[in-house]
Amino acid sequence: MADKVSSTRWFGLALQALIVLANHDGVCPSSMMAEKLNSQSTFLRKILTHLVKAKLIQAKEGRDGGYYLMKSPEDITLFEVYEAMRAEPFPRGFLDVQSKECFAPSTQDALFGLRDEMEGWLIAGLKEKTLADLLP
């Protein structure tokens, strides 16, 4: 999915936005969320769009509009958030081999295999944690 990003910064801000929503009663405007997170509203809304597409949050338009959780924090896994934000396995460029002359094909394959294995560890851990685990 080319419209997603692989930035860990986006993932981190998405988690923080979900925590704000979990601690907020009712609909929370993006401007209020951005202020609490010390972020710009336009940047935050890009992230919120991915969470809406993943059906983790709902957007309410209009004068009293904003965002709210579609599920309870206990039912939102951190993997769902990760999946909503990523475009490709693990952060882009991590363990990518730029020089084909410097490494043998078996070393290149080993580095790619390690990258894939590391993402497997990350995914397994994120599937075991929920948004509720991050709340007080």
DSSP file (Angstrom, degrees, kcal/mol; ACC not computed):
  #  RESIDUE AA STRUCTURE BP1 BP2  ACC     N-H-->O    O-->H-N    N-H-->O    O-->H-N    TCO  KAPPA ALPHA  PHI   PSI    X-CA   Y-CA   Z-CA
    1    1 A M    >         0   0    0      0, 0.0     3,-1.4     0, 0.0     0, 0.0   0.000 360.0 360.0 360.0 104.2    0.0    0.0    0.0
    2    2 A A  T 3   +     0   0    0      1,-0.3    85,-0.1     3,-0.0    86,-0.0   0.668 360.0  68.0 -69.9 -17.3    1.9    3.0   -1.3
    3    3 A D  T 3  S+     0   0    0     84,-0.1    -1,-0.3     2,-0.1     2,-0.2   0.535  89.6  78.9 -83.4  -3.2   -0.3    5.5    0.6
    4    4 A K  S <  S-     0   0    0     -3,-1.4     2,-0.3    82,-0.1    82,-0.2  -0.519  73.7-133.6 -95.8 169.3    1.1    4.3    4.0
    5    5 A V        -     0   0    0     80,-1.4    83,-0.1    -2,-0.2    -2,-0.1  -0.804   8.5-147.5-120.4 162.9    4.4    5.2    5.5
    6    6 A S        +     0   0    0     -2,-0.3     2,-0.3    80,-0.3    86,-0.2   0.212  54.3 129.7-112.2  14.6    7.1    3.2    7.2
    7    7 A S     >  -     0   0    0     78,-0.2     4,-1.6     1,-0.2     3,-0.2  -0.521  52.2-151.0 -76.0 130.0    8.2    5.9    9.6
    8    8 A T  H  > S+     0   0    0     -2,-0.3     4,-2.6     1,-0.2     5,-0.2   0.775  98.5  64.6 -67.6 -24.8    8.4    4.9   13.3
    9    9 A R  H  > S+     0   0    0      2,-0.2     4,-2.3     1,-0.2    -1,-0.2   0.920 102.0  47.6 -62.1 -43.2    7.7    8.5   14.1
   10   10 A W  H  > S+     0   0    0      2,-0.2     4,-2.4     1,-0.2    -2,-0.2   0.905 111.6  50.6 -64.9 -41.1    4.2    8.1   12.5
   11   11 A F  H  X S+     0   0    0     -4,-1.6     4,-2.2     2,-0.2    -2,-0.2   0.933 111.1  48.6 -61.7 -45.9    3.6    4.9   14.4
   12   12 A G  H  X S+     0   0    0     -4,-2.6     4,-2.1     1,-0.2    -2,-0.2   0.899 112.8  46.7 -61.8 -42.4    4.6    6.6   17.7
   13   13 A L  H  X S+     0   0    0     -4,-2.3     4,-2.5     2,-0.2    -1,-0.2   0.859 109.3  55.0 -70.0 -34.1    2.4    9.6   17.1
   14   14 A A  H  X S+     0   0    0     -4,-2.4     4,-2.1     2,-0.2    -2,-0.2   0.920 108.8  48.2 -62.6 -43.5   -0.5    7.3   16.1
   15   15 A L  H  X S+     0   0    0     -4,-2.2     4,-2.1     1,-0.2    -2,-0.2   0.919 111.8  49.5 -61.8 -43.3   -0.2    5.4   19.4
   16   16 A Q  H  X S+     0   0    0     -4,-2.1     4,-2.3     1,-0.2    -2,-0.2   0.898 109.4  51.5 -64.1 -40.1   -0.1    8.7   21.3
   17   17 A A  H  X S+     0   0    0     -4,-2.5     4,-2.4     1,-0.2    -1,-0.2   0.901 109.3  50.6 -63.2 -40.4   -3.2   10.0   19.5
   18   18 A L  H  X S+     0   0    0     -4,-2.1     4,-2.4     2,-0.2    -1,-0.2   0.874 108.4  52.2 -65.3 -36.8   -5.0    6.8   20.4
   19   19 A I  H  X S+     0   0    0     -4,-2.1     4,-1.7     2,-0.2    -2,-0.2   0.920 109.0  50.2 -64.3 -43.0   -4.0    7.2   24.1
   20   20 A V  H  < S+     0   0    0     -4,-2.3     4,-0.4     1,-0.2    -2,-0.2   0.933 112.3  47.4 -59.6 -45.7   -5.4   10.8   24.0
   21   21 A L  H >< S+     0   0    0     -4,-2.4     3,-1.0     1,-0.2    48,-0.2   0.883 109.2  53.6 -64.0 -38.1   -8.7    9.5   22.5
   22   22 A A  H 3< S+     0   0    0     -4,-2.4    -1,-0.2     1,-0.2    -2,-0.2   0.822 112.4  44.6 -66.0 -29.8   -8.9    6.7   25.1
   23   23 A N  T 3< S+     0   0    0     -4,-1.7     2,-0.4    -3,-0.2    -1,-0.2   0.418 100.6  86.5 -93.2   1.0   -8.6    9.2   27.9
   24   24 A H  S <  S-     0   0    0     -3,-1.0     2,-0.6    -4,-0.4     4,-0.1  -0.864  73.4-134.3-107.3 133.4  -11.0   11.7   26.3
   25   25 A D  S    S-     0   0    0     -2,-0.4     2,-0.1     2,-0.1    -3,-0.1  -0.747  71.0 -18.0 -84.2 124.4  -14.8   11.5   26.9
   26   26 A G  S    S-     0   0    0     -2,-0.6     2,-0.3    -5,-0.1    -2,-0.1  -0.409 114.9  -7.7  84.1-157.9  -16.7   11.9   23.7
   27   27 A V        -     0   0    0     -2,-0.1    41,-0.2    37,-0.1    -2,-0.1  -0.593  61.3-155.3 -81.6 133.6  -15.5   13.4   20.4
   28   28 A C  B     -A   67   0A   0     39,-2.6    39,-2.2    -2,-0.3    -2,-0.1  -0.944  13.5-131.6-114.4 118.6  -12.0   14.9   20.4
   29   29 A P     >  -     0   0    0      0, 0.0     4,-2.1     0, 0.0     3,-0.3  -0.338  17.8-124.5 -65.0 148.0  -11.1   17.6   17.8
   30   30 A S  H  > S+     0   0    0      1,-0.2     4,-3.0     2,-0.2     5,-0.2   0.837 111.0  59.7 -63.0 -31.8   -7.8   17.1   16.0
   31   31 A S  H  > S+     0   0    0      2,-0.2     4,-1.9     1,-0.2    -1,-0.2   0.897 106.6  46.4 -64.0 -39.0   -6.7   20.6   17.1
   32   32 A M  H  > S+     0   0    0     -3,-0.3     4,-2.3     2,-0.2    -2,-0.2   0.911 114.0  48.3 -67.6 -42.4   -7.1   19.6   20.8
   33   33 A M  H  X S+     0   0    0     -4,-2.1     4,-2.2     1,-0.2    -2,-0.2   0.928 110.9  50.8 -61.7 -45.7   -5.2   16.4   20.2
   34   34 A A  H  X>S+     0   0    0     -4,-3.0     5,-2.7     1,-0.2     4,-0.6   0.887 109.7  50.7 -61.4 -39.7   -2.4   18.2   18.3
   35   35 A E  H ><5S+     0   0    0     -4,-1.9     3,-0.8     1,-0.2    -1,-0.2   0.934 111.4  47.2 -64.3 -45.6   -2.1   20.7   21.2
   36   36 A K  H 3<5S+     0   0    0     -4,-2.3    -2,-0.2     1,-0.2    -1,-0.2   0.849 118.0  42.5 -63.2 -34.3   -1.8   17.9   23.7
   37   37 A L  H 3<5S-     0   0    0     -4,-2.2    -1,-0.2    -5,-0.2    -2,-0.2   0.419 107.9-123.5 -93.6   0.2    0.7   16.0   21.6
   38   38 A N  T <<5S+     0   0    0     -3,-0.8     2,-0.3    -4,-0.6    -3,-0.2   0.935  70.7 125.6  55.0  48.8    2.7   19.2   20.6
   39   39 A S      < -     0   0    0     -5,-2.7     2,-0.3    -6,-0.1    -1,-0.2  -0.843  68.2 -96.0-130.1 164.6    2.1   18.4   17.0
   40   40 A Q     >  -     0   0    0     -2,-0.3     4,-2.6     1,-0.1     5,-0.2  -0.678  28.4-131.9 -84.7 139.8    0.7   20.3   14.0
   41   41 A S  H  > S+     0   0    0     -2,-0.3     4,-2.6     1,-0.2     5,-0.2   0.882 105.2  52.9 -57.7 -42.5   -3.0   19.6   13.2
   42   42 A T  H  > S+     0   0    0      2,-0.2     4,-1.2     1,-0.2    -1,-0.2   0.906 111.9  45.1 -64.6 -40.7   -2.4   19.0    9.5
   43   43 A F  H  > S+     0   0    0      1,-0.2     4,-1.3     2,-0.2     3,-0.4   0.927 113.7  49.8 -66.0 -45.3    0.3   16.5   10.2
   44   44 A L  H  X S+     0   0    0     -4,-2.6     4,-2.7     1,-0.2    -2,-0.2   0.885 105.0  57.4 -62.3 -39.4   -1.7   14.7   12.8
   45   45 A R  H  X S+     0   0    0     -4,-2.6     4,-1.9     1,-0.2    -1,-0.2   0.835 101.1  57.5 -63.2 -31.4   -4.8   14.5   10.6
   46   46 A K  H  X S+     0   0    0     -4,-1.2     4,-1.0    -3,-0.4    -1,-0.2   0.919 110.6  43.6 -61.7 -42.7   -2.7   12.6    8.0
   47   47 A I  H >X S+     0   0    0     -4,-1.3     4,-1.5     1,-0.2     3,-0.5   0.915 110.9  53.8 -68.1 -43.4   -2.0   10.0   10.7
   48   48 A L  H 3X S+     0   0    0     -4,-2.7     4,-2.2     1,-0.2    -1,-0.2   0.835 100.0  63.0 -61.6 -32.5   -5.6   10.0   11.9
   49   49 A T  H 3X S+     0   0    0     -4,-1.9     4,-2.3     1,-0.2    -1,-0.2   0.896 102.8  49.2 -58.8 -40.9   -6.7    9.3    8.3
   50   50 A H  H <X S+     0   0    0     -4,-1.0     4,-1.6    -3,-0.5    -1,-0.2   0.875 110.1  50.6 -66.6 -37.0   -4.8    6.0    8.4
   51   51 A L  H  <>S+     0   0    0     -4,-1.5     5,-2.6     2,-0.2     6,-1.2   0.840 109.8  50.6 -70.5 -32.4   -6.4    5.0   11.7
   52   52 A V  H ><5S+     0   0    0     -4,-2.2     3,-1.7     3,-0.2    -2,-0.2   0.930 109.4  50.7 -67.2 -45.8   -9.9    5.8   10.3
   53   53 A K  H 3<5S+     0   0    0     -4,-2.3    -2,-0.2     1,-0.3    -1,-0.2   0.841 108.8  52.1 -60.4 -33.0   -9.2    3.6    7.2
   54   54 A A  T 3<5S-     0   0    0     -4,-1.6    -1,-0.3    -5,-0.2    -2,-0.2   0.451 113.8-122.3 -82.2  -0.2   -8.1    0.8    9.6
   55   55 A K  T < 5S+     0   0    0     -3,-1.7    -3,-0.2     2,-0.2    -2,-0.1   0.808  80.0 119.8  62.0  32.8  -11.4    1.2   11.5
   56   56 A L  S   <S+     0   0    0     -5,-2.6    14,-2.4     1,-0.2    15,-0.7   0.747  79.6  18.8 -91.2 -30.4   -9.6    1.9   14.7
   57   57 A I  E    S-B   69   0A   0     -6,-1.2     2,-0.4    12,-0.3    12,-0.2  -0.905  71.9-136.0-134.2 163.9  -11.2    5.4   15.1
   58   58 A Q  E     -B   68   0A   0     10,-2.9    10,-1.8    -2,-0.3     2,-0.5  -0.946  13.2-140.6-120.7 142.9  -14.2    7.2   13.6
   59   59 A A  E     -B   67   0A   0     -2,-0.4     2,-0.5     8,-0.2     8,-0.2  -0.884   8.8-160.7-103.4 133.4  -14.3   10.7   12.3
   60   60 A K  E     -B   66   0A   0      6,-3.2     6,-2.1    -2,-0.5     2,-0.1  -0.966  15.1-151.3-112.2 121.1  -17.2   13.0   13.0
   61   61 A E        +     0   0    0     -2,-0.5     3,-0.2     4,-0.2     2,-0.2  -0.407  46.4  52.8 -88.0 165.4  -17.5   15.9   10.7
   62   62 A G  S >  S-     0   0    0      1,-0.2     3,-2.0    -2,-0.1    -2,-0.1  -0.479 101.4 -41.7 108.1-176.5  -19.0   19.3   11.3
   63   63 A R  T 3  S+     0   0    0      1,-0.3    -1,-0.2    -2,-0.2    -2,-0.0   0.853 140.1  37.0 -58.6 -40.5  -18.8   22.1   13.8
   64   64 A D  T 3  S+     0   0    0     -3,-0.2    -1,-0.3     2,-0.0   -37,-0.1  -0.044  98.0 135.3 -99.8  30.3  -18.7   19.7   16.8
   65   65 A G    <   +     0   0    0     -3,-2.0     2,-0.3    -6,-0.0    -4,-0.2  -0.104  11.9 113.4 -78.8 174.2  -16.6   17.2   14.9
   66   66 A G  E     - B   0  60A   0     -6,-2.1    -6,-3.2   -37,-0.2     2,-0.3  -0.981  56.4 -62.3 159.7-151.2  -13.5   15.3   15.9
   67   67 A Y  E     +AB  28  59A   0    -39,-2.2   -39,-2.6    -2,-0.3     2,-0.3  -0.913  35.3 176.6-132.0 153.9  -12.4   11.7   16.4
   68   68 A Y  E     - B   0  58A   0    -10,-1.8   -10,-2.9    -2,-0.3     2,-0.1  -0.983  38.5 -90.1-152.2 158.3  -13.3    8.8   18.8
   69   69 A L  E     - B   0  57A   0     -2,-0.3   -12,-0.3   -12,-0.2   -13,-0.1  -0.419  21.2-158.2 -69.2 141.8  -12.3    5.2   19.3
   70   70 A M  S    S+     0   0    0    -14,-2.4     2,-0.3    -2,-0.1   -13,-0.2   0.620  79.6  31.0 -91.6 -16.5  -14.3    2.6   17.4
   71   71 A K  S    S-     0   0    0    -15,-0.7     5,-0.1     2,-0.0    -2,-0.0  -0.882  95.5 -91.3-133.7 164.8  -13.3   -0.2   19.8
   72   72 A S    >   -     0   0    0     -2,-0.3     3,-2.0     1,-0.1     4,-0.4  -0.450  41.0-110.9 -72.9 153.5  -12.4   -0.4   23.5
   73   73 A P  G >  S+     0   0    0      0, 0.0    59,-1.5     0, 0.0     3,-1.0   0.810 118.7  60.9 -55.7 -30.3   -8.7    0.0   24.3
   74   74 A E  G 3  S+     0   0    0      1,-0.2    59,-0.0    57,-0.2    -2,-0.0   0.726 104.6  49.6 -68.2 -20.4   -8.6   -3.6   25.3
   75   75 A D  G <  S+     0   0    0     -3,-2.0     2,-0.7     1,-0.1    -1,-0.2   0.371  91.6  85.9-101.5   3.3   -9.6   -4.6   21.8
   76   76 A I    <   -     0   0    0     -3,-1.0    55,-2.5    -4,-0.4    56,-0.3  -0.907  65.7-157.4-107.3 109.7   -7.0   -2.5   19.9
   77   77 A T  B  >  -C  130   0B   0     -2,-0.7     4,-1.2    53,-0.2     3,-0.4  -0.540  24.5-125.4 -82.4 152.4   -3.7   -4.4   19.5
   78   78 A L  H  > S+     0   0    0     51,-2.3     4,-2.5    48,-0.9    49,-0.2   0.784 112.2  63.3 -65.7 -25.7   -0.5   -2.4   18.9
   79   79 A F  H  > S+     0   0    0     47,-1.3     4,-3.2    50,-0.4    -1,-0.2   0.894  97.4  55.5 -63.8 -39.2   -0.1   -4.6   15.8
   80   80 A E  H  > S+     0   0    0     -3,-0.4     4,-1.9    46,-0.2    -1,-0.2   0.895 109.8  46.2 -60.1 -38.9   -3.3   -3.2   14.3
   81   81 A V  H  X S+     0   0    0     -4,-1.2     4,-1.4     2,-0.2    -2,-0.2   0.933 113.3  48.9 -67.8 -46.0   -1.8    0.3   14.7
   82   82 A Y  H  X S+     0   0    0     -4,-2.5     4,-1.6     1,-0.2     3,-0.4   0.919 112.3  48.7 -57.9 -46.0    1.5   -0.8   13.2
   83   83 A E  H  < S+     0   0    0     -4,-3.2    -1,-0.2     1,-0.2    -2,-0.2   0.862 108.0  54.5 -64.4 -37.3   -0.3   -2.4   10.3
   84   84 A A  H  < S+     0   0    0     -4,-1.9    -1,-0.2    -5,-0.2    -2,-0.2   0.797 115.7  39.3 -66.3 -27.9   -2.4    0.7    9.7
   85   85 A M  H  < S+     0   0    0     -4,-1.4   -80,-1.4    -3,-0.4   -78,-0.2   0.670  97.6  87.6 -99.0 -18.6    0.7    2.9    9.5
   86   86 A R     <  -     0   0    0     -4,-1.6   -80,-0.3   -82,-0.2   -82,-0.1  -0.536  40.9-176.6 -94.7 152.4    3.2    0.8    7.6
   87   87 A A  S    S+     0   0    0      1,-0.3    -1,-0.1    -2,-0.2   -81,-0.1   0.633  74.6   8.1-108.7 -25.5    3.8    0.4    3.8
   88   88 A E  S    S-     0   0    0      2,-0.1    -1,-0.3   -83,-0.1     4,-0.1  -0.937  97.2 -62.3-151.8 167.1    6.5   -2.2    3.8
   89   89 A P  S    S-     0   0    0      0, 0.0    27,-0.1     0, 0.0   -83,-0.0  -0.321  96.8 -26.3 -60.4 135.8    8.3   -4.6    6.2
   90   90 A F  S    S-     0   0    0     26,-0.1    -2,-0.1     2,-0.1    -3,-0.1   0.404 110.8 -33.6  45.1 169.0   10.3   -3.0    9.0
   91   91 A P  S >  S-     0   0    0      0, 0.0     3,-2.2     0, 0.0   -84,-0.1  -0.266  80.1 -95.1 -58.9 136.9   11.7    0.6    8.5
   92   92 A R  T 3  S+     0   0    0      1,-0.3     3,-0.1   -86,-0.2    -2,-0.1  -0.214 107.4  14.4 -53.4 131.7   12.7    1.4    5.0
   93   93 A G  T >  S+     0   0    0      1,-0.3     3,-1.6    -3,-0.1     2,-0.4   0.321  82.5 147.0  87.2  -7.9   16.4    0.8    4.3
   94   94 A F  T <  S-     0   0    0     -3,-2.2    -1,-0.3     1,-0.3     3,-0.1  -0.497  83.8 -13.3 -68.6 119.4   17.0   -1.2    7.5
   95   95 A L  T 3  S+     0   0    0     -2,-0.4    -1,-0.3     1,-0.2     2,-0.2   0.629  94.5 154.0  62.2  17.6   19.7   -3.8    6.6
   96   96 A D    <   -     0   0    0     -3,-1.6     2,-0.8     1,-0.1    -1,-0.2  -0.558  45.2-127.6 -71.1 140.4   19.3   -3.1    2.9
   97   97 A V        +     0   0    0     -2,-0.2    -1,-0.1     1,-0.2     3,-0.1  -0.813  29.7 176.6 -94.4 113.1   22.5   -3.9    1.0
   98   98 A Q        +     0   0    0     -2,-0.8     2,-0.7     1,-0.1    -1,-0.2   0.851  66.5  61.2 -83.6 -36.7   23.5   -0.9   -1.1
   99   99 A S     >  -     0   0    0      1,-0.2     4,-0.7     2,-0.0    -1,-0.1  -0.828  53.9-178.4 -99.6 115.4   26.8   -2.3   -2.4
  100  100 A K  T  4 S+     0   0    0     -2,-0.7    -1,-0.2     1,-0.2     8,-0.1   0.709  85.0  55.5 -80.1 -21.0   26.4   -5.5   -4.5
  101  101 A E  T  4 S+     0   0    0      1,-0.2    -1,-0.2     3,-0.0    -2,-0.0   0.765 102.2  55.2 -81.9 -26.0   30.2   -5.7   -4.9
  102  102 A C  T  4 S+     0   0    0      1,-0.1     2,-0.4     2,-0.0    -1,-0.2   0.793 107.0  47.2 -81.4 -29.3   31.1   -5.6   -1.2
  103  103 A F  S  < S-     0   0    0     -4,-0.7    -1,-0.1     2,-0.0    -6,-0.0  -0.909  79.7-120.8-121.3 142.3   29.0   -8.6   -0.1
  104  104 A A    >>  -     0   0    0     -2,-0.4     4,-2.3     1,-0.1     3,-0.7  -0.396  36.2-108.2 -69.3 154.0   28.6  -12.1   -1.4
  105  105 A P  H 3> S+     0   0    0      0, 0.0     4,-2.6     0, 0.0     5,-0.2   0.843 121.1  56.3 -53.5 -35.0   25.0  -13.0   -2.4
  106  106 A S  H 3> S+     0   0    0      2,-0.2     4,-2.0     1,-0.2     5,-0.1   0.872 107.4  48.2 -67.3 -34.8   24.8  -15.3    0.7
  107  107 A T  H <> S+     0   0    0     -3,-0.7     4,-2.4     2,-0.2    -1,-0.2   0.901 111.0  50.7 -69.9 -41.4   25.7  -12.4    3.0
  108  108 A Q  H  X S+     0   0    0     -4,-2.3     4,-2.4     1,-0.2    -2,-0.2   0.939 111.5  48.0 -59.4 -46.9   23.0  -10.2    1.3
  109  109 A D  H  X S+     0   0    0     -4,-2.6     4,-2.6     1,-0.2    -1,-0.2   0.885 109.7  53.1 -61.2 -39.3   20.5  -13.0    1.7
  110  110 A A  H  X S+     0   0    0     -4,-2.0     4,-2.4     2,-0.2    -1,-0.2   0.907 109.4  48.4 -64.2 -41.5   21.5  -13.4    5.4
  111  111 A L  H  X S+     0   0    0     -4,-2.4     4,-2.3     2,-0.2    -2,-0.2   0.921 112.9  47.2 -65.1 -43.3   21.0   -9.6    6.0
  112  112 A F  H  X S+     0   0    0     -4,-2.4     4,-2.3     1,-0.2    -2,-0.2   0.904 112.0  51.3 -63.8 -40.0   17.6   -9.7    4.3
  113  113 A G  H  X S+     0   0    0     -4,-2.6     4,-2.5     2,-0.2    -2,-0.2   0.894 108.9  50.6 -63.2 -40.2   16.7  -12.8    6.3
  114  114 A L  H  X S+     0   0    0     -4,-2.4     4,-2.7     2,-0.2    -2,-0.2   0.913 109.1  51.5 -63.9 -42.8   17.7  -11.1    9.6
  115  115 A R  H  X S+     0   0    0     -4,-2.3     4,-2.0     1,-0.2    -2,-0.2   0.931 112.5  45.6 -58.4 -46.4   15.5   -8.0    8.7
  116  116 A D  H  X S+     0   0    0     -4,-2.3     4,-1.8     1,-0.2    -2,-0.2   0.886 112.5  50.8 -65.3 -39.0   12.5  -10.3    8.1
  117  117 A E  H  X S+     0   0    0     -4,-2.5     4,-1.9     1,-0.2    -2,-0.2   0.901 108.6  52.2 -65.2 -40.7   13.2  -12.3   11.3
  118  118 A M  H  X S+     0   0    0     -4,-2.7     4,-2.3     1,-0.2    -2,-0.2   0.888 107.5  51.4 -63.6 -39.0   13.4   -9.0   13.3
  119  119 A E  H  X S+     0   0    0     -4,-2.0     4,-3.0     1,-0.2    -1,-0.2   0.889 106.0  55.9 -65.5 -36.0   10.1   -7.9   11.9
  120  120 A G  H  X S+     0   0    0     -4,-1.8     4,-2.4     2,-0.2    -2,-0.2   0.904 108.1  47.8 -60.0 -41.3    8.6  -11.2   12.9
  121  121 A W  H  X S+     0   0    0     -4,-1.9     4,-2.2     2,-0.2    -2,-0.2   0.924 112.4  49.4 -63.6 -44.2    9.7  -10.6   16.5
  122  122 A L  H  X S+     0   0    0     -4,-2.3     4,-2.5     1,-0.2    -2,-0.2   0.938 112.3  46.9 -60.8 -48.5    8.3   -7.1   16.4
  123  123 A I  H  X S+     0   0    0     -4,-3.0     4,-2.1     1,-0.2    -1,-0.2   0.911 110.1  53.0 -62.3 -43.6    4.9   -8.3   15.1
  124  124 A A  H  X S+     0   0    0     -4,-2.4     4,-0.7    -5,-0.2    -1,-0.2   0.912 112.5  45.2 -59.7 -42.2    4.7  -11.1   17.6
  125  125 A G  H >X S+     0   0    0     -4,-2.2     3,-0.7     1,-0.2     4,-0.6   0.903 111.8  51.0 -67.9 -41.6    5.3   -8.6   20.4
  126  126 A L  H >< S+     0   0    0     -4,-2.5   -47,-1.3     1,-0.2   -48,-0.9   0.809 104.3  58.5 -67.8 -29.4    2.8   -6.0   19.1
  127  127 A K  H 3< S+     0   0    0     -4,-2.1    -1,-0.2     1,-0.2    -2,-0.2   0.751 104.2  52.5 -70.0 -22.9    0.1   -8.7   18.8
  128  128 A E  H << S+     0   0    0     -3,-0.7     2,-0.3    -4,-0.7    -1,-0.2   0.608 101.7  71.1 -88.6 -12.2    0.4   -9.4   22.5
  129  129 A K    <<  -     0   0    0     -3,-0.6   -51,-2.3    -4,-0.6   -50,-0.4  -0.810  62.3-165.1-107.9 145.8    0.0   -5.8   23.6
  130  130 A T  B >   -C   77   0B   0     -2,-0.3     3,-1.0   -53,-0.3     4,-0.4  -0.771  38.8-104.3-119.6 169.2   -3.1   -3.6   23.5
  131  131 A L  G >  S+     0   0    0    -55,-2.5     3,-1.8   -58,-0.8     4,-0.4   0.858 119.7  64.4 -58.0 -35.9   -3.8    0.0   23.8
  132  132 A A  G >  S+     0   0    0    -59,-1.5     3,-1.0     1,-0.3    -1,-0.3   0.807  91.1  64.5 -59.5 -29.9   -5.1   -0.7   27.3
  133  133 A D  G <  S+     0   0    0     -3,-1.0    -1,-0.3   -60,-0.2    -2,-0.2   0.701 102.0  50.1 -66.5 -18.2   -1.6   -1.8   28.2
  134  134 A L  G <  S+     0   0    0     -3,-1.8    -1,-0.2    -4,-0.4    -2,-0.2   0.500  94.4  92.0 -96.9  -6.4   -0.4    1.8   27.6
  135  135 A L    <         0   0    0     -3,-1.0  -116,-0.0    -4,-0.4    -3,-0.0  -0.568 360.0 360.0 -90.8 153.2   -3.0    3.4   29.7
  136  136 A P              0   0    0      0, 0.0    -1,-0.1     0, 0.0    -3,-0.1   0.512 360.0 360.0 -66.2 360.0   -2.7    4.3   33.4
